[in-house]
Amino acid sequence: MAKIAFLGLGVMGYPMAGHLKSAGHEVCVYNRTTAKAETWAQAHEGSFAATPRAAAEGAEFVLSCVGNDDDLRAVCLGPDGAFAGMAKGSVFVDHTTVSAKVTRELYAEAGKSGISFVDAPISGGQAGAENGVLSVMCGGDVEAFEQAEPVIQAYARICRRIGDSGAGQMTKMCNQIAIAGLVQGLSEALHFAEKAGLDGRSVVEVISQGAAGSWQMANRYETMLDDQFEHGFAVDWMRKDLGICLDAANETGASLPVTALVDQFYKEVQKLGGGRWDTSSLLKRLRALD
C-alpha cells in the first residue's frame, strides 16, 4: 500500500479519498476549508494537513481534485504548494477538469524537480465517485501512468492512458462536448412530448430501448419530467468546462457549433437562477420559453 496525499474534498474528492483509505492506503488530505478536512479525517481515520506542501511531504502519490486552472496552480506551486513538499520520483495525479495548457505547464514544472505529472480528469459524477465507478482518462508519461493506475483503480471503473501530457484533458473535452449535445437533444424530446400531450415516461420506456437510448436518458429523464434539477453536475461547472472546450477548439481549428449553442443555452439557465441546477435543467429553459 502507498502513502498518499489528496488535495481537494469537494463532492468528488471527498468520496474518492475515502475509497483510497478503504483500499488500505495511508491517506493525508488537504482542503481549503480546514473543517472539511478535519471531518474527513475523523470519519475515515486518516490525517489532514494545513497546506498542500505539508500533506505532500513523504507521499509517493499526490492526487488533486480542485476547481479550475487557478486553483490547481495554487495547490501545486509556491512555498506552500505540493511540489515544494514532494520528493524526486513521486507522482502527482490531477483529477480536476482544467485546460490542457495548465496541465502541460505543470507537467514541465514538476519535471524540473524530478516529479511526474499525470493529468487524469474524471467522468461519472458524484454518484460515480461515491460508488467508485468513475471513468478516468489520462495523459502523461507511460511509466508515471503505470505507477499511478493501481492507486486510481480504488475509485475507477475504467482507467486509460490516452497519450502524452494534456491528452487526458483533451479527452475530457470530448466527453463534455458529447454530453452537451445529448442533454439538449433529450430536453427537446421531453419538451416535445409534453407539448404533444404524450406521457413522457411511456415515451422514454419505448425510445430508450432503441437508438435514442443513453446514460443521460436512463439516469435523468424521471427527475427532468418531475422538474427536479438537484441531481448532478452543476450548470456553473459545465459552463466552465465548455469554455475550456471552445477555447481549445479555437486553438486546434475544430468546429463546435452545437457546443457553442448549448453553452449559450446554459448561460440562459444561469440567468434563470439555475447556476447550481444540474445540467439536465436545459429542459427547464425550454419550459420557461412557454
MARDOVEX-437780 format. One record per residue (C-alpha): residue number from 1; residue in three letters; x, y, z. Coordinates in nm, 3 decimals. Layout:
BEGIN
(NUM,ALA,(X,Y,Z)) ...
//
This chain:
BEGIN
(1,MET,(0.000,0.000,0.000)) (2,ALA,(0.109,0.357,-0.070)) (3,LYS,(0.141,0.681,0.122)) (4,ILE,(-0.094,0.926,-0.050)) (5,ALA,(-0.191,1.292,-0.021)) (6,PHE,(-0.530,1.401,-0.155)) (7,LEU,(-0.591,1.770,-0.222)) (8,GLY,(-0.948,1.894,-0.256)) (9,LEU,(-1.250,1.746,-0.081)) (10,GLY,(-1.545,1.859,-0.290)) (11,VAL,(-1.835,1.636,-0.391)) (12,MET,(-1.594,1.425,-0.597)) (13,GLY,(-1.274,1.438,-0.396)) (14,TYR,(-1.427,1.357,-0.058)) (15,PRO,(-1.552,1.009,-0.154)) (16,MET,(-1.250,0.940,-0.379)) (17,ALA,(-1.016,0.997,-0.085)) (18,GLY,(-1.238,0.767,0.118)) (19,HIS,(-1.204,0.487,-0.135)) (20,LEU,(-0.827,0.519,-0.118)) (21,LYS,(-0.835,0.481,0.260)) (22,SER,(-1.074,0.185,0.235)) (23,ALA,(-0.831,0.021,-0.010)) (24,GLY,(-0.568,0.023,0.263)) (25,HIS,(-0.359,0.325,0.163)) (26,GLU,(-0.223,0.575,0.413)) (27,VAL,(-0.405,0.897,0.324)) (28,CYS,(-0.346,1.257,0.432)) (29,VAL,(-0.592,1.514,0.299)) (30,TYR,(-0.585,1.887,0.243)) (31,ASN,(-0.882,2.113,0.178)) (32,ARG,(-0.904,2.490,0.153)) (33,THR,(-1.171,2.477,0.423)) (34,THR,(-0.986,2.302,0.704)) (35,ALA,(-1.303,2.197,0.887)) (36,LYS,(-1.395,1.968,0.598)) (37,ALA,(-1.052,1.805,0.607)) (38,GLU,(-1.092,1.750,0.982)) (39,THR,(-1.433,1.592,0.927)) (40,TRP,(-1.294,1.359,0.660)) (41,ALA,(-1.001,1.258,0.882)) (42,GLN,(-1.233,1.173,1.171)) (43,ALA,(-1.475,0.980,0.951)) (44,HIS,(-1.204,0.776,0.776)) (45,GLU,(-0.939,0.751,1.046)) (46,GLY,(-0.695,0.936,0.824)) (47,SER,(-0.499,1.255,0.872)) (48,PHE,(-0.513,1.611,0.741)) (49,ALA,(-0.265,1.890,0.682)) (50,ALA,(-0.284,2.268,0.686)) (51,THR,(-0.112,2.318,0.348)) (52,PRO,(-0.069,2.120,0.025)) (53,ARG,(0.305,2.106,0.095)) (54,ALA,(0.256,1.955,0.438)) (55,ALA,(0.014,1.696,0.300)) (56,ALA,(0.255,1.604,0.021)) (57,GLU,(0.567,1.561,0.232)) (58,GLY,(0.674,1.196,0.222)) (59,ALA,(0.389,1.094,-0.011)) (60,GLU,(0.454,0.860,-0.301)) (61,PHE,(0.146,0.992,-0.480)) (62,VAL,(-0.026,1.329,-0.454)) (63,LEU,(-0.376,1.345,-0.604)) (64,SER,(-0.583,1.656,-0.660)) (65,CYS,(-0.944,1.736,-0.744)) (66,VAL,(-0.998,2.111,-0.718)) (67,GLY,(-1.193,2.375,-0.911)) (68,ASN,(-1.013,2.531,-1.206)) (69,ASP,(-0.677,2.628,-1.355)) (70,ASP,(-0.601,2.886,-1.087)) (71,ASP,(-0.697,2.650,-0.804)) (72,LEU,(-0.470,2.383,-0.946)) (73,ARG,(-0.176,2.622,-0.975)) (74,ALA,(-0.239,2.731,-0.616)) (75,VAL,(-0.216,2.380,-0.471)) (76,CYS,(0.087,2.288,-0.683)) (77,LEU,(0.313,2.593,-0.684)) (78,GLY,(0.470,2.830,-0.437)) (79,PRO,(0.634,2.772,-0.098)) (80,ASP,(0.323,2.602,0.043)) (81,GLY,(0.240,2.415,-0.278)) (82,ALA,(0.254,2.039,-0.315)) (83,PHE,(0.555,2.042,-0.549)) (84,ALA,(0.765,2.202,-0.274)) (85,GLY,(0.699,1.905,-0.048)) (86,MET,(0.724,1.622,-0.299)) (87,ALA,(1.032,1.404,-0.334)) (88,LYS,(1.205,1.317,-0.658)) (89,GLY,(1.038,1.013,-0.814)) (90,SER,(0.695,1.081,-0.665)) (91,VAL,(0.386,1.117,-0.886)) (92,PHE,(0.127,1.396,-0.898)) (93,VAL,(-0.211,1.292,-1.041)) (94,ASP,(-0.462,1.566,-1.120)) (95,HIS,(-0.829,1.474,-1.146)) (96,THR,(-0.951,1.832,-1.197)) (97,THR,(-1.105,1.931,-1.530)) (98,VAL,(-0.872,2.209,-1.643)) (99,SER,(-0.715,2.335,-1.962)) (100,ALA,(-0.453,2.129,-2.140)) (101,LYS,(-0.239,2.445,-2.127)) (102,VAL,(-0.211,2.449,-1.747)) (103,THR,(-0.163,2.072,-1.746)) (104,ARG,(0.139,2.096,-1.976)) (105,GLU,(0.272,2.393,-1.780)) (106,LEU,(0.262,2.198,-1.453)) (107,TYR,(0.396,1.882,-1.618)) (108,ALA,(0.703,2.082,-1.721)) (109,GLU,(0.737,2.249,-1.382)) (110,ALA,(0.710,1.918,-1.197)) (111,GLY,(0.973,1.765,-1.423)) (112,LYS,(1.229,2.023,-1.308)) (113,SER,(1.221,1.860,-0.964)) (114,GLY,(1.206,1.502,-1.088)) (115,ILE,(0.834,1.475,-1.016)) (116,SER,(0.600,1.301,-1.260)) (117,PHE,(0.268,1.466,-1.351)) (118,VAL,(-0.035,1.277,-1.485)) (119,ASP,(-0.349,1.459,-1.599)) (120,ALA,(-0.641,1.231,-1.515)) (121,PRO,(-0.979,1.406,-1.542)) (122,ILE,(-1.281,1.201,-1.445)) (123,SER,(-1.635,1.137,-1.561)) (124,GLY,(-1.923,0.976,-1.378)) (125,GLY,(-2.047,1.249,-1.150)) (126,GLN,(-2.096,1.248,-0.775)) (127,ALA,(-2.266,0.908,-0.785)) (128,GLY,(-1.971,0.762,-0.975)) (129,ALA,(-1.730,0.900,-0.717)) (130,GLU,(-1.935,0.771,-0.426)) (131,ASN,(-1.972,0.426,-0.581)) (132,GLY,(-1.611,0.406,-0.702)) (133,VAL,(-1.701,0.362,-1.069)) (134,LEU,(-1.550,0.666,-1.239)) (135,SER,(-1.410,0.679,-1.589)) (136,VAL,(-1.055,0.815,-1.576)) (137,MET,(-0.883,0.946,-1.890)) (138,CYS,(-0.510,1.005,-1.855)) (139,GLY,(-0.224,1.189,-2.018)) (140,GLY,(0.143,1.179,-1.929)) (141,ASP,(0.448,0.956,-1.939)) (142,VAL,(0.387,0.581,-1.966)) (143,GLU,(0.595,0.495,-1.660)) (144,ALA,(0.416,0.750,-1.441)) (145,PHE,(0.076,0.625,-1.556)) (146,GLU,(0.171,0.265,-1.484)) (147,GLN,(0.276,0.365,-1.133)) (148,ALA,(-0.046,0.558,-1.070)) (149,GLU,(-0.301,0.323,-1.226)) (150,PRO,(-0.318,0.073,-0.935)) (151,VAL,(-0.389,0.364,-0.700)) (152,ILE,(-0.656,0.514,-0.927)) (153,GLN,(-0.832,0.177,-0.951)) (154,ALA,(-0.966,0.235,-0.598)) (155,TYR,(-1.242,0.451,-0.747)) (156,ALA,(-1.237,0.371,-1.121)) (157,ARG,(-1.449,0.155,-1.346)) (158,ILE,(-1.208,0.222,-1.631)) (159,CYS,(-0.871,0.398,-1.637)) (160,ARG,(-0.683,0.450,-1.963)) (161,ARG,(-0.378,0.643,-2.080)) (162,ILE,(-0.473,0.828,-2.398)) (163,GLY,(-0.138,0.989,-2.479)) (164,ASP,(0.120,1.243,-2.368)) (165,SER,(0.065,1.527,-2.123)) (166,GLY,(-0.265,1.704,-2.189)) (167,ALA,(-0.425,1.408,-2.369)) (168,GLY,(-0.641,1.328,-2.068)) (169,GLN,(-0.779,1.681,-2.057)) (170,MET,(-0.843,1.683,-2.431)) (171,THR,(-1.034,1.356,-2.392)) (172,LYS,(-1.241,1.506,-2.112)) (173,MET,(-1.329,1.787,-2.351)) (174,CYS,(-1.461,1.525,-2.594)) (175,ASN,(-1.671,1.388,-2.309)) (176,GLN,(-1.825,1.726,-2.228)) (177,ILE,(-1.886,1.807,-2.595)) (178,ALA,(-2.076,1.480,-2.636)) (179,ILE,(-2.279,1.534,-2.318)) (180,ALA,(-2.383,1.888,-2.412)) (181,GLY,(-2.548,1.776,-2.734)) (182,LEU,(-2.708,1.471,-2.571)) (183,VAL,(-2.869,1.668,-2.289)) (184,GLN,(-3.007,1.928,-2.528)) (185,GLY,(-3.150,1.656,-2.751)) (186,LEU,(-3.309,1.477,-2.456)) (187,SER,(-3.452,1.803,-2.325)) (188,GLU,(-3.608,1.882,-2.661)) (189,ALA,(-3.755,1.531,-2.689)) (190,LEU,(-3.918,1.550,-2.345)) (191,HIS,(-4.039,1.904,-2.414)) (192,PHE,(-4.189,1.793,-2.743)) (193,ALA,(-4.362,1.500,-2.572)) (194,GLU,(-4.517,1.735,-2.317)) (195,LYS,(-4.639,1.974,-2.585)) (196,ALA,(-4.784,1.686,-2.785)) (197,GLY,(-4.979,1.562,-2.483)) (198,LEU,(-4.783,1.238,-2.454)) (199,ASP,(-4.692,1.059,-2.133)) (200,GLY,(-4.319,1.124,-2.100)) (201,ARG,(-4.248,0.808,-1.904)) (202,SER,(-4.417,0.590,-2.161)) (203,VAL,(-4.228,0.766,-2.439)) (204,VAL,(-3.892,0.709,-2.270)) (205,GLU,(-3.977,0.347,-2.191)) (206,VAL,(-4.008,0.283,-2.563)) (207,ILE,(-3.741,0.503,-2.719)) (208,SER,(-3.475,0.422,-2.458)) (209,GLN,(-3.464,0.066,-2.586)) (210,GLY,(-3.363,0.179,-2.933)) (211,ALA,(-3.103,0.405,-3.088)) (212,ALA,(-3.211,0.705,-2.878)) (213,GLY,(-3.104,0.541,-2.554)) (214,SER,(-2.823,0.700,-2.350)) (215,TRP,(-2.688,0.727,-1.995)) (216,GLN,(-2.848,1.070,-1.969)) (217,MET,(-3.187,0.929,-2.065)) (218,ALA,(-3.164,0.633,-1.829)) (219,ASN,(-3.046,0.835,-1.530)) (220,ARG,(-3.208,1.176,-1.569)) (221,TYR,(-3.542,1.151,-1.751)) (222,GLU,(-3.755,1.095,-1.439)) (223,THR,(-3.614,1.391,-1.247)) (224,MET,(-3.640,1.604,-1.560)) (225,LEU,(-4.006,1.517,-1.603)) (226,ASP,(-4.063,1.597,-1.235)) (227,ASP,(-3.894,1.937,-1.276)) (228,GLN,(-3.620,1.842,-1.028)) (229,PHE,(-3.270,1.959,-1.111)) (230,GLU,(-3.063,1.897,-0.800)) (231,HIS,(-2.916,1.562,-0.901)) (232,GLY,(-2.583,1.608,-1.070)) (233,PHE,(-2.314,1.821,-1.228)) (234,ALA,(-2.392,2.192,-1.186)) (235,VAL,(-2.452,2.429,-1.476)) (236,ASP,(-2.181,2.665,-1.346)) (237,TRP,(-1.928,2.383,-1.369)) (238,MET,(-2.048,2.278,-1.711)) (239,ARG,(-2.007,2.629,-1.846)) (240,LYS,(-1.652,2.634,-1.710)) (241,ASP,(-1.582,2.307,-1.891)) (242,LEU,(-1.748,2.414,-2.215)) (243,GLY,(-1.545,2.735,-2.208)) (244,ILE,(-1.231,2.520,-2.196)) (245,CYS,(-1.362,2.317,-2.490)) (246,LEU,(-1.440,2.624,-2.700)) (247,ASP,(-1.101,2.781,-2.626)) (248,ALA,(-0.928,2.460,-2.729)) (249,ALA,(-1.140,2.442,-3.044)) (250,ASN,(-1.017,2.787,-3.143)) (251,GLU,(-0.659,2.672,-3.091)) (252,THR,(-0.697,2.344,-3.283)) (253,GLY,(-0.927,2.468,-3.558)) (254,ALA,(-1.211,2.234,-3.459)) (255,SER,(-1.568,2.338,-3.539)) (256,LEU,(-1.810,2.305,-3.243)) (257,PRO,(-2.131,2.482,-3.346)) (258,VAL,(-2.366,2.272,-3.130)) (259,THR,(-2.140,2.302,-2.826)) (260,ALA,(-2.125,2.680,-2.865)) (261,LEU,(-2.505,2.696,-2.894)) (262,VAL,(-2.566,2.477,-2.589)) (263,ASP,(-2.317,2.687,-2.392)) (264,GLN,(-2.538,2.989,-2.462)) (265,PHE,(-2.845,2.792,-2.354)) (266,TYR,(-2.670,2.719,-2.023)) (267,LYS,(-2.598,3.091,-1.994)) (268,GLU,(-2.975,3.146,-2.015)) (269,VAL,(-3.026,2.885,-1.742)) (270,GLN,(-2.784,3.080,-1.522)) (271,LYS,(-2.993,3.393,-1.583)) (272,LEU,(-3.295,3.197,-1.457)) (273,GLY,(-3.105,3.149,-1.132)) (274,GLY,(-3.003,2.795,-1.220)) (275,GLY,(-2.627,2.807,-1.189)) (276,ARG,(-2.636,2.533,-0.928)) (277,TRP,(-2.904,2.326,-1.104)) (278,ASP,(-2.774,2.013,-1.274)) (279,THR,(-2.707,2.007,-1.647)) (280,SER,(-3.040,1.844,-1.730)) (281,SER,(-3.202,2.181,-1.647)) (282,LEU,(-3.187,2.265,-2.018)) (283,LEU,(-3.544,2.132,-2.012)) (284,LYS,(-3.638,2.398,-1.758)) (285,ARG,(-3.511,2.660,-2.001)) (286,LEU,(-3.745,2.527,-2.269)) (287,ARG,(-4.039,2.528,-2.027)) (288,ALA,(-3.958,2.888,-1.934)) (289,LEU,(-3.999,2.986,-2.300)) (290,ASP,(-4.365,2.882,-2.298)) 
//
